[in-house]
């Protein structure tokens, strides 16, 4: 082959490679490990940890009337940071009662001690194994945060989560925990027909059917279950008063807000901490 033919061949190959590169997705960026929080991002089949530049901050003292849940998750997180045995946590119950905020409060409290938070969407749960492998060599302590988690039958993320929690041949490492929130106690829909599969023993004992057992087995892999309940009226008003004080309202204005605060909750059908904070923002904007 002449030198001219070889040059032509190389030139054509370079053009082909340039065209292929234009079609291929760009390489994921390097992870900025100096960040305190991350999101798992996907581009095609490639995933990476994207640093969160502006972290949503909430302080532990901002969370009112969930003292028991706060104490338990705080203790578990402290044990985790100290290298002691700690549990994955599943938080279930009423909406707007502080489940997600409690996880953010742990980051706010302990980020200075090496705690890091990684938010993973339900659609990306199948990548949990890859995420754990990335985090394994790191010196920081990571909470993988899965918000509003639930699964339908056959979703791939279900098996991935089950394996990472307990059951995979590969250990998840002692620097990773999973904190998840859900409105479903067992993370999957439950149907009346499934109860028909239950078996009744001669001694009166009831054994759940296989479908029910499978659904329960996922939530059982979380070492800690924390339940959250709707607030009583007085608790709701306490939370309203707290946030009005944070926004700088005078005591007279706080006392005058009671009737409207109750009407606000009635219109939304919920006496939750989220509703209380939304009302406080509206009231403070009008009267401060």
C-alpha positions in Angstrom: 0.0 0.0 0.0 1.4 3.4 -1.0 1.9 6.2 1.5 -0.9 8.2 -0.4 -3.4 5.3 0.0 -2.5 5.0 3.7 -2.9 8.7 4.3 -6.3 8.6 2.6 -7.4 5.6 4.7 -6.4 7.3 7.9 -8.2 10.5 6.9 -11.4 8.6 6.1 -11.1 6.7 9.5 -10.8 10.0 11.3 -13.9 11.4 9.6 -15.8 8.2 10.6 -14.7 8.5 14.2 -15.7 12.1 14.3 -19.2 11.3 13.1 -19.5 8.5 15.6 -18.4 10.8 18.4 -21.1 13.3 17.4 -23.7 10.6 17.9 -22.3 9.2 21.2 -23.3 10.9 24.5 -20.6 12.9 26.1 -18.7 11.3 29.0 -20.2 12.0 32.4 -18.5 14.7 34.4 -16.1 14.0 37.2 -17.7 13.8 40.7 -17.0 16.8 42.9 -16.5 15.1 46.2 -16.2 18.4 48.1 -20.0 18.7 47.8 -22.3 17.8 50.7 -25.2 16.4 48.6 -25.6 14.7 45.2 -28.2 13.6 42.8 -27.8 10.4 40.6 -28.2 11.6 37.0 -28.6 9.4 33.9 -27.7 10.1 30.3 -28.5 7.1 28.2 -27.0 4.1 29.9 -24.4 6.2 31.8 -25.0 7.5 35.3 -23.0 9.8 37.5 -23.2 11.7 40.9 -24.1 15.3 40.2 -23.1 17.7 43.0 -26.0 19.8 44.4 -24.7 23.4 44.6 -27.5 24.9 46.7 -28.7 22.4 49.3 -32.2 22.9 50.8 -31.5 23.6 54.5 -33.8 22.8 57.4 -32.7 22.6 61.0 -33.7 19.8 63.4 -35.3 22.3 65.7 -37.6 23.4 62.9 -39.4 20.0 63.0 -42.1 20.1 65.7 -44.1 17.4 67.3 -42.1 14.5 65.9 -39.7 14.2 68.7 -39.7 10.5 69.0 -39.0 9.9 65.3 -36.4 12.7 65.4 -34.6 11.1 68.4 -34.5 7.6 66.8 -33.2 8.7 63.4 -30.7 11.1 65.0 -29.3 8.2 67.2 -29.1 5.9 64.2 -27.3 8.5 62.2 -24.8 9.2 65.0 -24.1 5.5 65.3 -23.5 5.4 61.5 -21.0 8.2 61.6 -19.2 6.6 64.5 -18.7 3.4 62.6 -21.1 1.5 64.9 -23.8 -0.8 63.6 -26.7 1.2 62.1 -29.9 0.4 60.3 -31.5 1.4 57.0 -34.6 3.5 57.7 -38.1 3.4 56.2 -40.4 6.3 57.1 -44.1 5.9 56.3 -47.3 7.8 57.1 -49.2 11.0 56.7 -48.1 13.4 54.0 -46.4 16.7 55.0 -45.5 15.5 58.5 -41.7 15.9 58.1 -40.4 12.6 56.7 -38.3 14.1 54.0 -37.4 17.2 56.1 -36.0 14.9 58.8 -33.5 13.4 56.4 -32.4 16.9 55.2 -32.1 17.9 58.9 -29.6 15.1 59.4 -27.4 16.5 56.6 -27.6 19.9 58.1 -26.6 18.6 61.5 -23.9 16.2 60.6 -22.4 17.3 57.3 -19.4 18.7 59.2 -18.7 15.2 60.5 -18.5 13.7 57.0 -22.1 12.9 56.3 -23.2 13.1 52.7 -26.6 12.8 51.1 -27.4 11.2 47.7 -30.9 11.6 46.2 -32.0 8.8 43.9 -35.2 8.9 42.0 -37.5 5.9 42.0 -36.9 5.5 38.2 -33.2 5.0 38.8 -33.4 2.5 41.7 -32.1 -0.2 39.4 -28.7 1.6 39.5 -28.3 1.2 43.3 -25.7 -1.5 42.9 -23.6 0.7 40.7 -23.9 3.6 43.1 -22.8 1.5 46.1 -19.8 0.4 44.1 -18.8 4.0 43.4 -19.1 5.0 47.1 -17.3 2.0 48.4 -13.7 3.4 48.4 -14.7 6.8 49.7 -14.0 7.9 53.3 -17.2 9.8 53.7 -20.4 8.3 55.1 -23.3 8.3 52.6 -27.1 8.3 53.1 -28.9 7.3 49.9 -32.2 9.1 50.1 -35.2 7.7 48.2 -38.2 10.0 48.6 -41.8 9.0 48.1 -40.9 5.5 47.3 -43.3 2.9 46.0 -43.2 0.1 43.4 -45.6 -1.5 41.0 -45.4 -5.2 40.1 -42.3 -6.1 38.1 -40.4 -2.9 38.3 -36.6 -3.5 38.1 -35.8 -1.1 41.0 -37.7 -3.4 43.4 -35.2 -6.2 43.1 -32.2 -3.8 43.1 -33.3 -2.2 46.4 -34.0 -5.6 47.9 -30.5 -6.8 47.0 -28.8 -3.8 48.4 -30.7 -3.8 51.6 -30.1 -7.5 52.3 -29.6 -10.4 50.1 -27.0 -9.7 47.6 -23.7 -11.6 47.4 -22.0 -8.3 47.3 -21.8 -6.4 50.6 -23.1 -2.8 50.4 -20.2 -1.5 52.6 -20.3 0.1 56.0 -20.3 3.7 54.6 -23.7 3.5 53.0 -27.2 3.6 54.5 -30.6 3.9 52.8 -33.2 6.3 54.2 -36.5 6.0 52.3 -39.9 7.7 52.7 -43.2 6.3 51.5 -47.0 6.6 51.9 -47.2 2.8 51.6 -46.0 0.7 54.6 -44.9 -2.2 52.4 -43.9 0.0 49.4 -46.2 -1.8 47.0 -50.0 -1.7 46.3 -52.0 -4.2 48.3 -55.2 -5.7 47.0 -58.1 -7.4 48.7 -57.8 -10.5 46.4 -54.4 -11.2 47.8 -55.9 -12.0 51.2 -57.8 -14.9 49.6 -54.5 -16.7 49.3 -54.0 -16.8 53.1 -53.9 -20.3 54.6 -55.8 -21.2 57.7 -54.2 -23.9 59.9 -56.1 -26.4 62.0 -55.0 -24.6 65.2 -56.5 -21.4 63.9 -53.2 -19.8 62.9 -53.3 -17.7 59.6 -50.4 -17.8 57.1 -50.3 -15.0 54.6 -50.2 -16.0 50.9 -47.1 -15.9 48.8 -47.9 -12.5 47.2 -48.4 -10.8 50.5 -45.2 -12.4 51.9 -43.2 -11.1 48.9 -44.5 -7.6 49.4 -43.8 -7.6 53.2 -40.3 -9.0 52.6 -39.0 -5.7 51.1 -40.1 -3.4 53.9 -38.8 -6.0 56.4 -35.3 -5.5 55.1 -35.3 -2.0 56.6 -34.0 -2.2 60.2 -36.0 0.8 61.4 -39.6 1.6 60.7 -40.8 5.1 61.7 -44.5 6.0 61.4 -45.8 9.5 61.1 -49.3 10.5 62.0 -51.5 13.5 61.2 -51.2 16.3 63.8 -53.8 17.2 66.3 -55.3 20.7 66.1 -53.2 22.1 69.0 -50.0 20.6 67.5 -50.8 22.1 64.1 -51.4 25.5 65.7 -48.1 25.2 67.6 -46.3 24.6 64.3 -48.0 27.6 62.8 -46.9 29.8 65.7 -43.4 28.5 65.5 -43.1 29.5 61.8 -44.8 32.8 62.3 -42.2 33.6 64.9 -39.4 32.5 62.6 -40.8 35.0 60.0 -40.7 37.8 62.6 -44.4 38.1 63.4 -45.4 40.0 66.6 -47.1 38.0 69.3 -50.4 39.9 68.8 -50.4 38.9 65.1 -49.6 35.3 66.0 -52.5 35.1 68.3 -54.8 36.8 65.7 -53.9 34.1 63.1 -55.6 31.2 64.9 -59.0 31.3 63.1 -57.5 31.8 59.7 -54.9 29.1 60.3 -57.6 26.6 61.0 -59.6 27.7 58.0 -56.5 27.3 55.9 -56.0 23.7 57.1 -59.7 22.9 56.6 -59.7 24.1 53.0 -56.7 21.8 52.3 -58.0 18.8 54.2 -54.8 18.4 56.2 -53.3 19.6 59.4 -49.7 18.9 58.4 -46.5 20.6 59.1 -46.2 21.5 55.4 -49.6 23.2 55.5 -48.7 25.1 58.7 -45.6 26.4 57.1 -47.4 27.5 53.9 -49.9 29.4 56.0 -47.2 31.1 58.0 -45.5 32.3 54.8 -48.8 33.8 53.5 -49.7 35.4 56.9 -46.2 36.8 57.4 -46.1 38.3 54.0 -49.3 40.2 54.7 -48.7 41.3 58.2 -44.9 41.7 58.8 
